[in-house]
């Protein structure tokens, strides 16, 4: 595969591998100490730490559609000058504050301009300290994406370093699946680890946890705290999601575990007792524009009954075209089958 084809196929992984570590380092950097001299030419967009002499609350607020206060404003006085601060509905006591510096614009600039004598003493910047937990949350997410990208690269390296499968003659079955049923526990365990590995279900578990296990946390938050999404901090929201997952796990985890167990048991039954029969590729379609996966449909006769299966293989193999003969290991009444290509590669397929 050429370099351009490789970058087209893995562009998202490459972007994540570069951006995620940079974002993690950026959001984990300590706050930059700034004083009156730096505020004269404020480092906009930077995470800074400012120490003030006193805090003067202001009547200016931001509201949401429900007329709930989402942010307040206050003046942090440093000598004879002041920096405008955007805070949570409850103004922290200080005197040291950390947040991001932004240009004084929009409604705050209009408010400052309308206040008598205030425009001359306020710095041309707003210190946003309203959501201090967001930087930590983004940094944690960036670290998770970085570790995930590293795991994918290690997995790709393991695939690249693995010896290529030796081609076998069409119509033959690559060992160890060429033995007569019932097959041994070692053969069954090896096939299940390959076609239904536990890490394969990790993505399904994450989605399941987000959609099902965290649902009680959302319900609790909506019932007990009507303005939870408007006034609570990010850490409080994460806490409620975690609480919901803990409370729901004894009940809601069992359907997921049952589904995982059922899939593995069905594959075990196919590998142990399945019969090998001839099949033919009926269609092969690229799954995405990068041609990194191909959807293959196979037709086979299992114990005299016509069955159609669909599976997913990496890239676009040379045999993935209509009328290519393959071998199918399956039982007539099971949903899953193992298809063996002419090259000796095998993959799991599901009955349509």
N, C-alpha and C positions, 0 to 999 in steps of 0.2 A: 504494500500500500504506500502510495506517495505521500509526501509531506502535506500537500494541499488537501488531498482526500482525507488524511488523518485529522487535520484541523477542522475540516467541514464536519466530520463525524463527531468529534469530541470537543467542539467549540465551547459548549456550556461547561464541561468539566474543566477545561483550560481556564475559562473566565473565573470560575469559582476558586480554582487553585491559586490564582493570582490575587483576586480581590479579597477573598475571605481572610487570609493572613494579614494583609495590609490593613483591613478594617479592624481586625482584632487588636493589632498593635496600636492603631490610631486611637481607638476608644478606650484602651487601657493605659494610655499615657497619663501621667500625673498632671494635675492642673498647673497652668503657668501663673506664677505670681505677678500681679500687675498692681501698679500704684498710680498716683496722679500723673506722673510723667508719661506712662504708657497709655493712659486713658485719653491724653491729648490727641494721640494718633492711635486709636484703639485697634488691636489685632482682631478684626472681625472674623467670626466663624471659629474662633479658638475657644477651648475649654480653659477657663481662667479661674483664679482665686483672688477675691477682693476682700480686704478688711476695711470696715467703715467705722466711723466714730459713733454714729447713732443712726437709727432707722426711723423715718417719718412716714407713717401710712398715708395713702392718698385715697380719695373716694372713687378712683377709676377702677372699673372691673370689666371683665369679659364674661358674657353669658352664652349658654347654648340655646337650642330651640325651646327647651322647657323652662327657660328663665332661671336656670341654676347657675350660680357663679362658678366659673371654671378657673379664673385667674384674677389676682389682684395686683395692684401696682403700689410701689413704695419708693421713697427716695433714700438712698444710702449716702449719707453725708461724709465727705472726706475733707476736713478743713472747711474752706469756704465754697467748695464745689460739691456737686452731688451727681451720682449715677442713678439712672432710673432702673428699677428692678421689677421684673415680672415674676410673681411668686404664686404658690398655691393659694387656695382660699384662706388658709391660715398662714399668716406671715411668720416665718421662723425668727427666733430671737437674735441670731447673729452672735458676735459682730463679724464673723468670717463667713463668706458665702462663695459657693462654687457654682458655675454655670457657663453657658455659652454667650459670647458677646455678638450682638446683632446691630445692624444699622438702625438708628432711630428713624422710623418711618411710619406711615399709615396713621391710624387713630392715635397712638401715643404721641407722635410728633404734633398732631393737631391739638391734643390736650395740652402739651407743654407750651405751644405757641399761644394758646388762649389764657394760660395762667399768668397773672401779672408778675413780671420780674423773674420768672422761672427759667425762661429760655437762655438767659445770660449765664446761669450758673450750672446748668445741666450739661453733662458731656454728650457728645453726639453718638451715643450707643445705648443699648438696652441690655442689661444682664439678665438672661432668662434662667431662673433657678426653679422653675415650676415643675420640671420633670427630671429630677436628678437620677432616678432609677433607670431611665431609658438608655443611658450610655452603658450601664452594666448589662442590661438585657441584650442590647445590640452586640456588645463584646462577647457575651456567652454564646449567642447565636452564631457569630462569626467563628468562634472557636469550634463549635459543633460542625459547621460546614467545612472548616479546615481539616478537622479530623476525619470527616466523612470523605473528603476528596483524597486525603492521604490513604485511607483504606481502599478506595477504588483504584488508585494508582498501584498499590501493593498487589491488589488482586489482578490487575492487568499485567503487572510484571510477572506474577506467578503463571499466568496464562501464556505469556510470551516465552518464558523460559521452559515451559513444559514441552516434552518431545511431541512431535506431530504424530498423529495416528497413522499407522501404516494402512495403505489401501488394501482392501480385500476384493476378491472377485465378486461381481454382481450375483446376488442370489444366496450369498453366504452370510452367516451371522457371526459378528465379532465375539470372541470369548469375553467373559465367561457365560454369556447368555445363551450359548449354543448347546448347553446340556439339556437333557430331558427333564421335565417337571416330575416331582416337586424339587425345586432347587434348594441349595443349602442356605442356612442362616447367613453365612458370610457373603454369599452372592446377593441375597436380598438386602442385607444391611448396606453393602457398597452401592447398590443401585438406588436405594432410597436416599442415601447421603448425597448422591449426585443429582437426582432429579427432584428431590423435595428437601433440600437442606434447611436447617433451622434458621440460618441467617436470611434465607429467602423470605421468611414470614415477618422479618423485622419491619419492613415498610408497611405491610398490612397492619401490624400491631400498632404502629405509631398513628396511622390514620384511624384505626378503631378506637384507640385511647382518646384521641382528640374529639371524635364525633360522638362516642357513646359513653365512655367512662367519665369524661369531664362534664357531661350533661347535667348531672345532679348539682354540680357546683354552680353552673349557670342558673339553674332553677332557684337554688337557695339564695344566690345573690340578687336575683330579680324580685323574689318574694320578700326577703328580709330587708334589703337595702334598695329602695326604688331608684335612687340616684347613684347606684354603685358605679356605673360606667362613666358617669360625669365627674364625680368628685373623688373617687378612690385613686390611690397611687398605683403605679404599675406593679410594684411588689405586692400590694394587697390583692390585685386581680390575679396575679400568678398564685398567690396563696390560696385563693378560693378555688381556682382550677385544680390545684394539687389536692386540696381537701375533698373536692368532689370526686377525684379519681380514687382517693383512698377509701371514701365511703362507698363508692360504687363497685370497687374491684371485687369484693366477694361474690357479688351477684352477676355483674356484667362481664366478667372475664371468662366465665365458663363457656358461653357460646363461641368465643374465639378459640379457646383451647379445644373445644369439641370439633370445630371446623378443621383445625390443624391436624388433630389426631385422625379424623375421618379421611383426610386426603392421604396421609402417610399410610394408613391401614389399607386403603384401596390400592396404592402403588405396591405395597408389600404383597398383596394378594395377586396382583398382576404378575409381578416378577417371580413369585413362588410357583404359581399354578398356571400361568398363561401359556398359550400355545403360539407357536410361530407360524405365520402365514404370509403369503405374498400380498403386496399392495402396490398401488401406483399413485404417483403425485398427480392430482387433478388441477391444482393451481398454486402459484407462488407469487406473492405480492410483497413489495417492499413496504415495511411498516412506517418508515419516515423518509424524509427527503435525503437524509445522509446515507440511506441504505445500510444502517447499522444492524437492522434486524429484518427478517423476512418471515411473513406468515405463510406457512405451508399447509395445504389441505391434502389429505390422503384418503383414498378409498380402498377398502379391503373387505374380504368376505371372511367373517369369523364364525366357524361352525356352520357354514352355509347361509349365514345371515349377513346382508350387506351393511357395512358400517362406514361412516365418514368421520374423520378425525381432523382436528386443527391444532397445529403446534407452532412454536416460535423458535427460530434458529438465528444465530448471530450472523451478521453480514449477508451476503448473497452467494451461497455456495454454488459451485458449478453444476451440481446435480439438481438444484432447485428449479426445475422446469417441468411442465406437463409431460405426462407419459413416461417419466422416469420410474423404473421399478425400484421398490423398497421392500423391506421386510418389517412386519408388524408383530410385536409381542403383545397379546391382548387376551382378555376373556370376553365372551359374548355379552355378558350383562354388566360389566364394569364400565365406569365412565372414562377411565384413563387407559392409555396404551403407551408403549415405548416403541418408537419408530427408529429403525436402523437404516441409515443411508448407505448407498453403495461404497462410500469411502470408509465405512466402519463407524462413523460418528452416530451416536444415538441421542434422542431427545424425547421428552415427555409430550404427549398430545392428549387433547380432551375430545371426547365424542360430541359431535354436534347434535 
